[in-house]
Amino acid sequence: KMAADTSVDILQKVLENEILQSTKVVEEHLDAEIQKLDQMDEDELERLKQRRLEALKKSQQQKQEWLSKGHGEYREIPSERDFFQEVKESKNVVCHFYRDTTFRCQIMDKHLTVLAKKHIETKFLKLNAEKSPFLCERLRIKVIPTLALIKDGKTQDYIVGFTDLGNTDDFTTETLEWRLGCADVINYSGNLMDPPFQSQKKYGTSFTKLDKKTIRGKIYDSDSDDD
């Protein structure tokens, strides 16, 4: 028992020493930072302040530029021609190809409205699939809703139906945000390796390609019996 007590004491001392050492390191680091600030002359402090102001100004200008290009709100564009113009002037674009009669498009609308306000670095648009047959054919859009995810004028990825969103109508805005983050079309601050629906085991986490029936010229609803 004595030996056991002794080893516990030794462990405790080692642990205390470790804590003391790490506290000392932190304190030394803080002291060094404070000393650095103390030693800065007024010119250096002024330069530091100017750099921060410049960075702030730049980010405000960038924000204004985005807003002037129609970022910050979820908008409907009237035609295919508008699509090309809108995509050309913004680095990141999410475009929802929808149809009035498709219930799932309304679910998508709700989430995209929230994300457009949150992620002003990205332009969020919607386009009526029935009024844009050329684009739907060119982008091979067969299922509604489909989100085309566009970077630097090129379509990089698609979200087809709700398959990638947990395969449920009740997916959260966070789940869609995560999926857009995976495509690098928004600045995502969460952990991409940890999908928001991971805890809901029944949905799984892997992406599955939507099995599409491709009868030429026909566009399916992702919630229709055909699909």
MORANOR-V221622 format. One record per pair of residues at least 12 apart in sequence whose C-alpha atoms are under 10 Angstrom apart, sorted by the first residue. I is the first residue (numbers start at 1). J is the second residue. D is the distance in Angstrom with one decimal. If there is no record, write none. Layout:
BEGIN
i->[I;I]
j->[J;J]
d->[D;D]
END
This chain:
BEGIN
i->[62;63;63;64;65;66;66;66;66;66;66;67;67;67;69;69;69;69;70;70;70;70;70;70;70;71;71;71;71;71;71;71;71;71;71;71;71;72;72;72;72;72;72;72;72;72;72;72;72;73;73;73;73;73;73;73;73;73;73;73;73;73;74;74;74;74;74;74;74;74;74;74;74;74;74;74;74;74;75;75;75;75;75;75;75;75;75;75;76;76;76;76;76;76;76;77;77;77;77;77;78;78;78;78;78;79;79;79;79;79;79;80;80;80;80;80;80;80;80;80;81;81;82;83;83;83;83;83;83;84;84;85;86;86;86;87;87;87;87;87;87;87;87;88;88;88;88;89;89;89;90;90;90;90;90;90;90;91;91;91;91;91;91;91;91;91;92;92;92;92;92;92;92;92;92;92;92;92;92;92;92;92;93;93;93;93;93;93;93;93;93;93;93;93;93;93;93;93;94;94;94;94;94;94;94;94;94;94;94;94;94;94;94;94;94;94;94;95;95;95;95;95;95;95;95;95;95;95;95;95;96;96;96;96;96;96;96;96;96;96;96;96;96;96;96;96;96;97;97;97;97;97;97;97;97;97;97;97;97;97;97;97;97;97;98;98;98;98;98;98;98;98;98;98;98;98;99;99;99;99;99;99;99;99;99;99;100;100;100;101;102;102;102;102;102;102;102;103;103;103;103;103;103;103;104;104;104;104;104;104;104;104;105;105;105;105;105;105;105;105;106;107;107;107;107;108;108;108;108;108;108;108;108;108;109;109;109;110;111;111;111;111;111;111;111;112;112;112;112;112;112;113;113;114;114;115;115;115;115;115;118;119;119;119;119;119;120;120;121;121;121;122;122;122;122;122;123;123;123;124;125;125;126;126;129;129;129;129;129;129;129;130;133;133;136;136;137;137;137;139;139;140;140;140;141;141;141;141;141;141;142;142;142;142;142;142;142;142;142;142;142;142;143;143;143;143;143;143;143;143;143;143;143;143;143;143;143;144;144;144;144;144;144;144;144;144;145;145;145;145;145;145;145;145;145;146;146;146;146;146;146;146;147;147;147;147;148;149;149;149;149;149;150;150;150;151;151;151;151;156;156;156;157;157;157;157;157;158;158;159;159;159;159;159;159;160;160;160;160;161;161;161;161;162;162;162;162;163;163;163;163;163;163;163;163;164;164;164;164;164;164;164;164;164;164;165;165;165;165;165;165;165;165;165;165;166;166;166;166;166;166;166;166;166;166;166;166;167;167;167;167;167;168;169;171;171;172;172;173;174;174;174;174;175;175;175;175;176;176;177;177;177;177;178;178;178;178;178;178;178;178;179;179;179;182;193;210;210;211;212;212;213;213]
j->[121;120;121;120;121;89;90;120;121;122;123;120;121;123;86;89;90;123;86;90;120;122;123;124;125;90;92;93;116;117;119;120;121;122;123;124;125;113;114;115;116;117;118;119;120;121;122;123;124;112;113;114;115;116;117;118;119;120;122;123;124;125;94;95;96;109;110;111;112;113;114;115;116;117;123;124;125;126;95;96;112;113;116;123;124;125;126;127;95;96;124;125;126;127;128;95;125;126;127;128;126;127;128;131;132;127;128;129;131;132;135;127;128;129;131;132;133;134;135;136;132;135;127;95;125;126;127;132;135;135;153;153;123;125;153;123;125;150;151;152;153;154;155;151;152;153;154;123;152;153;121;122;123;150;151;152;153;121;122;123;150;151;152;153;154;185;120;121;122;123;124;149;150;151;152;153;154;155;184;185;186;187;121;122;123;124;125;147;148;149;150;151;152;153;154;155;185;186;112;116;122;123;124;125;126;147;148;149;150;151;155;157;158;159;180;185;186;112;123;124;125;126;127;146;147;148;149;150;155;158;108;109;112;124;125;126;127;128;129;144;145;146;147;148;149;158;159;125;126;127;128;129;130;132;135;136;141;143;144;145;146;147;148;160;126;127;128;129;130;131;143;144;145;146;147;221;126;127;128;129;130;131;144;145;219;221;128;129;130;221;144;145;220;221;222;223;224;144;145;169;221;222;223;224;144;145;161;162;169;221;222;223;126;144;145;146;161;221;222;223;145;145;169;170;171;145;146;147;161;162;169;171;173;176;125;126;145;173;171;172;173;174;175;176;177;124;125;126;173;176;177;125;173;173;177;173;174;176;177;186;186;177;185;186;187;188;186;187;185;186;187;150;151;185;186;187;150;185;186;149;147;148;147;148;141;142;143;144;145;146;219;219;217;219;217;219;216;217;219;155;158;214;217;219;158;160;217;218;219;220;160;212;213;214;215;216;217;218;219;220;221;222;160;161;210;211;212;213;214;218;219;220;221;222;223;224;227;160;161;162;219;220;221;222;223;224;159;160;161;162;219;220;221;222;223;158;159;160;161;162;221;222;159;160;161;180;160;180;183;184;185;186;183;184;185;183;184;185;186;183;184;185;180;182;183;184;185;180;183;176;179;180;183;209;210;209;210;212;222;210;221;222;223;176;210;222;223;203;206;207;208;209;210;211;222;176;179;203;204;205;206;207;208;209;210;177;178;179;195;196;197;203;205;206;207;195;196;197;198;200;201;202;203;204;205;206;207;202;203;204;207;208;203;223;196;197;196;197;196;190;195;196;197;195;196;197;198;195;196;189;190;195;196;190;191;192;193;194;195;196;197;192;195;196;195;205;222;227;227;226;227;226;227]
d->[8.8;7.5;7.7;9.9;9.9;9.8;8.1;6.8;6.6;8.1;8.3;7.4;9.0;9.3;8.2;7.5;7.6;8.3;8.7;9.4;9.1;9.6;6.9;8.7;9.5;8.8;10.0;9.3;7.2;8.2;8.4;5.4;7.1;6.3;4.8;7.0;9.2;9.2;9.6;8.6;5.2;4.7;7.3;6.9;4.6;8.0;7.8;7.1;7.9;9.0;6.8;8.6;8.6;5.1;5.7;9.2;9.3;8.0;9.7;7.8;6.9;8.5;9.7;9.6;9.9;8.3;9.8;10.0;6.7;5.3;8.4;8.4;5.5;7.8;7.7;5.1;5.7;7.5;9.5;10.0;9.8;8.7;9.1;8.9;6.6;5.0;6.2;8.9;9.3;9.1;8.8;5.6;4.7;6.0;8.3;9.6;6.7;6.3;5.7;8.3;9.0;7.0;7.9;8.5;9.5;7.3;8.1;9.8;7.0;6.8;10.0;7.9;9.2;9.5;7.8;5.7;8.7;7.9;6.8;9.7;9.3;9.6;9.6;8.7;8.7;9.3;8.1;9.7;9.1;9.9;8.4;9.8;8.5;8.9;9.3;8.5;9.7;7.6;8.5;7.9;5.6;8.6;9.8;9.7;7.5;5.6;9.3;9.8;8.8;8.3;9.0;7.7;7.0;9.3;8.2;7.2;7.8;8.5;7.5;8.5;7.9;5.5;4.7;7.0;9.5;8.7;9.9;7.3;4.9;6.2;8.8;7.8;5.9;4.8;6.6;8.1;9.5;10.0;8.8;5.5;7.2;10.0;9.1;5.6;4.7;6.0;7.5;9.9;8.1;6.1;5.0;6.5;8.6;8.4;9.6;9.0;7.1;8.8;9.1;9.4;7.3;6.2;4.9;6.2;8.3;6.5;5.9;4.8;6.2;8.9;9.5;9.9;9.4;10.0;8.7;7.6;9.2;9.8;8.2;6.0;4.6;5.3;7.0;8.3;5.5;5.2;6.6;7.9;10.0;9.6;8.2;8.3;8.8;8.0;6.2;4.4;6.1;8.4;8.9;9.0;6.9;6.0;4.5;6.5;8.9;9.9;9.3;8.8;5.9;5.1;5.8;5.3;9.0;8.9;9.7;8.3;8.2;9.1;6.7;5.9;5.4;6.2;7.7;10.0;7.0;6.3;5.2;5.5;8.2;10.0;9.3;5.9;5.3;7.2;8.8;9.4;9.9;8.5;5.7;6.0;6.9;9.4;7.0;7.5;9.9;8.6;7.8;9.3;9.2;9.1;7.4;7.8;9.6;6.5;8.6;7.9;8.8;9.8;9.3;9.9;9.0;9.7;8.0;9.9;8.1;6.8;8.1;8.6;7.4;8.3;7.8;7.0;9.9;7.4;5.5;8.8;9.1;9.3;9.6;10.0;9.3;9.7;7.5;8.6;9.2;7.7;9.5;9.3;9.4;9.2;9.3;9.7;9.1;9.1;9.9;8.5;9.9;8.6;9.4;7.8;5.3;8.9;9.8;7.6;8.9;7.2;8.8;9.5;8.0;8.5;9.1;9.7;9.9;7.7;9.9;7.6;9.1;8.9;7.2;9.6;10.0;9.5;9.9;6.7;7.4;9.0;8.8;9.6;9.0;6.9;7.5;9.8;9.7;7.1;6.1;8.6;9.7;9.5;9.4;9.7;9.5;9.8;8.8;9.9;8.6;9.7;9.9;8.1;9.1;9.5;8.6;8.9;8.6;9.9;9.3;8.8;9.4;7.8;9.8;8.2;9.6;9.8;9.9;9.8;9.2;8.6;9.9;9.7;7.4;9.3;8.9;7.4;8.2;7.2;9.0;9.0;8.2;7.0;4.6;6.0;8.4;9.3;6.6;6.7;9.1;10.0;7.5;9.1;9.5;9.0;5.6;4.7;5.5;5.7;9.3;9.8;8.4;7.3;6.3;9.9;7.0;6.1;4.7;5.7;8.5;9.6;8.4;6.5;5.3;8.3;10.0;9.0;6.9;6.7;9.2;6.7;5.6;4.6;5.9;8.9;9.6;8.9;5.0;6.5;8.3;9.8;8.7;7.9;7.5;9.1;6.7;9.9;9.3;9.8;7.2;9.4;8.6;6.7;10.0;7.7;9.5;9.0;9.4;9.8;6.7;9.7;9.3;9.6;8.9;9.3;8.3;8.7;9.7;9.8;9.6;8.4;6.9;9.7;8.0;7.8;8.1;5.3;8.0;9.4;9.0;7.7;9.2;9.4;9.6;7.2;6.7;7.6;6.6;9.9;9.2;8.6;7.4;9.6;9.9;8.3;7.8;5.3;6.9;8.3;8.9;9.8;9.1;7.4;9.5;9.5;8.1;8.8;9.0;10.0;8.6;9.7;9.4;6.6;8.9;8.6;9.7;8.6;5.1;7.1;7.4;9.1;8.8;9.7;6.6;9.3;9.9;9.7;8.1;9.5;9.5;8.1;8.3;8.5;9.6;9.6;8.9;6.5;8.9;6.9;5.5;6.6;9.8;9.8;9.1;9.9;9.3;9.9;9.4;7.5;8.3;6.6;9.6;8.9;6.6;7.3;9.7;8.4;8.2;9.6;9.7;9.9;9.2;9.2;7.9;9.5;6.8;8.2;7.0]
END
